Amino acid sequence: MLAKDDLGRLMRYTVWANHRIMRAAATISSDDFKRDLGGSHGGIRGTLVHTLWGEWVWYRRWIGESPKTIFEESEFADIAAIEAKWNELDQERRLFLGVISDEKLLSTFAYQNLKDERWEYTYLAAMQHVLNHSTYHRGQVVTLLRQLDKIPPVTDYLVFFDEGGGKS
C-alpha cells in the first residue's frame, strides 16, 4: 500500500514540477502564452489552466463539494494569475494532507461530476489520479514549449530527489 508519507512526497513533487513548468512559461511572450498551439487544451495557458482546474476540482471533491463549473482561460490573464491560484490550492492541500489519516485515505468519498453523475472512489485512488493527470499535462506543456523553440525545464522525479525534495 502507498503510505501517507509516500503520497505526501508525490504531492510535493507535483508542486515542485508544476512550479518549474510555470517558471518556464513565464519566459515566453504574452502572445505565445495565449496562442492556440493545437494541443488538447489549445496552448500553454489553456493546458496550465486545465491542469490547475483538475487539481482544484478534485481537492474540492475531497472536502465534500461537487463544483459544477470549470476554470476558463480568460480568468487568468497571465502566468502570475495562474501561479497565485495554484499557490492558494497548494497550501490548502498541504493542510488537508497533513491531517488526513491512513484509515481515511483508504475510505471512499462520493461526488457528482459536471454532468450530475455520481461517482465514488477512495481518497488514495483519487489523489493518485490527480498526480498522474498533472504529470500528463506537464508533458504536454513541455511539447508546447519546444514548439516555441524554448528549452523546457527538467521535471524528472529523481531530479526532485537530487535537489533534496524527496526527503521526508
C-alpha positions as CSV (number, residue, x, y, z in Angstrom):
1,M,0.0,0.0,0.0
2,L,1.1,3.5,-0.7
3,A,1.9,5.1,2.7
4,K,0.8,8.6,3.6
5,D,4.4,9.7,3.6
6,D,4.8,8.5,0.0
7,L,1.7,10.3,-1.1
8,G,2.9,13.4,0.6
9,R,6.2,13.1,-1.3
10,L,4.4,12.7,-4.6
11,M,2.3,15.7,-3.8
12,R,5.4,17.8,-3.0
13,Y,6.9,16.6,-6.3
14,T,3.8,17.7,-8.2
15,V,4.0,21.1,-6.6
16,W,7.7,21.3,-7.4
17,A,7.2,20.2,-11.0
18,N,4.2,22.5,-11.6
19,H,6.2,25.5,-10.4
20,R,9.1,24.6,-12.7
21,I,6.7,24.5,-15.6
22,M,5.2,27.8,-14.6
23,R,8.7,29.4,-14.4
24,A,9.4,28.3,-17.9
25,A,6.0,29.6,-19.1
26,A,6.9,32.9,-17.5
27,T,9.7,33.3,-20.0
28,I,7.6,33.4,-23.1
29,S,5.7,36.3,-24.6
30,S,2.1,37.0,-23.7
31,D,1.1,36.2,-27.2
32,D,2.9,32.9,-27.1
33,F,1.4,32.2,-23.7
34,K,-2.1,32.7,-25.0
35,R,-1.6,31.2,-28.5
36,D,-3.5,28.1,-29.5
37,L,-0.8,25.6,-30.5
38,G,-3.1,22.8,-31.3
39,G,-2.8,21.0,-28.0
40,S,-5.6,19.2,-26.3
41,H,-6.3,22.4,-24.4
42,G,-5.1,24.8,-27.0
43,G,-1.8,26.2,-25.9
44,I,0.3,26.7,-22.8
45,R,-2.2,28.9,-20.9
46,G,-5.1,26.5,-21.7
47,T,-3.2,23.5,-20.6
48,L,-2.0,25.1,-17.4
49,V,-5.5,26.3,-16.6
50,H,-6.9,22.9,-17.2
51,T,-4.3,21.2,-15.0
52,L,-4.9,23.7,-12.3
53,W,-8.6,23.2,-12.5
54,G,-8.2,19.5,-12.4
55,E,-6.2,19.7,-9.2
56,W,-8.6,22.3,-7.7
57,V,-11.8,20.4,-8.5
58,W,-10.5,17.1,-7.0
59,Y,-9.4,18.9,-3.9
60,R,-12.9,20.4,-3.6
61,R,-14.4,16.9,-4.0
62,W,-12.2,15.6,-1.2
63,I,-13.6,18.2,1.2
64,G,-17.2,17.3,0.3
65,E,-18.1,19.7,-2.5
66,S,-19.1,18.9,-6.1
67,P,-18.2,22.0,-8.2
68,K,-20.2,22.4,-11.4
69,T,-18.0,24.9,-13.3
70,I,-14.6,24.8,-14.9
71,F,-11.9,27.5,-15.0
72,E,-11.9,29.5,-18.2
73,E,-8.6,30.6,-19.7
74,S,-9.9,34.2,-19.8
75,E,-10.0,34.2,-16.0
76,F,-6.2,34.0,-16.0
77,A,-4.6,36.9,-17.9
78,D,-1.0,35.8,-17.3
79,I,1.2,33.2,-15.6
80,A,1.2,35.2,-12.3
81,A,-2.6,34.8,-12.0
82,I,-2.3,31.0,-12.5
83,E,0.6,30.8,-10.0
84,A,-1.3,32.8,-7.4
85,K,-4.3,30.4,-7.6
86,W,-2.0,27.4,-7.6
87,N,-0.2,28.6,-4.5
88,E,-3.5,29.0,-2.7
89,L,-4.5,25.5,-3.7
90,D,-1.1,24.0,-2.7
91,Q,-1.5,25.5,0.8
92,E,-5.0,24.2,1.3
93,R,-4.0,20.7,0.0
94,R,-0.9,20.6,2.2
95,L,-3.1,21.3,5.3
96,F,-5.6,18.7,4.2
97,L,-3.0,16.0,3.7
98,G,-1.4,16.9,7.0
99,V,-4.5,15.9,8.9
100,I,-5.9,13.0,6.8
101,S,-5.4,9.6,8.5
102,D,-4.2,6.4,6.8
103,E,-7.7,5.0,7.5
104,K,-9.4,7.9,5.8
105,L,-7.1,7.6,2.8
106,L,-8.5,4.1,2.2
107,S,-12.1,5.1,2.8
108,T,-14.3,6.3,0.0
109,F,-15.9,9.6,-0.8
110,A,-18.7,10.4,-3.3
111,Y,-19.2,13.4,-5.5
112,Q,-21.2,14.4,-8.5
113,N,-19.4,15.4,-11.7
114,L,-20.2,18.2,-14.1
115,K,-22.9,16.1,-15.6
116,D,-24.5,15.3,-12.2
117,E,-23.4,11.7,-12.4
118,R,-22.5,10.2,-9.0
119,W,-19.0,8.6,-8.6
120,E,-17.2,7.1,-5.6
121,Y,-13.5,6.4,-5.1
122,T,-11.1,6.0,-2.3
123,Y,-9.2,9.2,-1.4
124,L,-6.0,7.4,-2.2
125,A,-7.0,6.4,-5.7
126,A,-8.4,9.9,-6.5
127,M,-5.2,11.5,-5.2
128,Q,-3.0,9.2,-7.3
129,H,-5.2,10.0,-10.3
130,V,-4.7,13.8,-9.8
131,L,-1.0,13.5,-9.6
132,N,-0.9,11.3,-12.7
133,H,-3.2,13.7,-14.6
134,S,-0.9,16.7,-13.7
135,T,2.2,14.8,-14.9
136,Y,0.5,14.0,-18.2
137,H,-0.4,17.6,-18.9
138,R,3.0,18.9,-17.8
139,G,4.4,16.7,-20.5
140,Q,2.1,18.4,-23.0
141,V,3.4,21.8,-21.9
142,V,6.9,20.6,-22.4
143,T,6.0,19.8,-26.0
144,L,4.3,23.1,-26.5
145,L,7.4,24.9,-25.2
146,R,9.5,23.0,-27.6
147,Q,7.2,24.1,-30.5
148,L,8.0,27.7,-29.4
149,D,11.8,26.8,-29.6
150,K,12.1,27.0,-25.8
151,I,14.1,24.6,-23.7
152,P,11.7,23.1,-21.2
153,P,12.7,22.5,-17.6
154,V,13.6,19.1,-16.3
155,T,10.8,17.7,-14.1
156,D,12.0,14.2,-13.5
157,Y,11.1,12.7,-10.2
158,L,14.7,11.7,-9.5
159,V,15.8,15.3,-10.1
160,F,13.3,16.3,-7.4
161,F,15.2,13.8,-5.1
162,D,18.6,15.1,-6.3
163,E,17.6,18.6,-5.3
164,G,16.5,17.4,-1.8
165,G,12.8,17.5,-2.3
166,G,12.4,13.7,-1.9
167,K,13.4,13.7,1.7
168,S,10.6,13.2,4.2
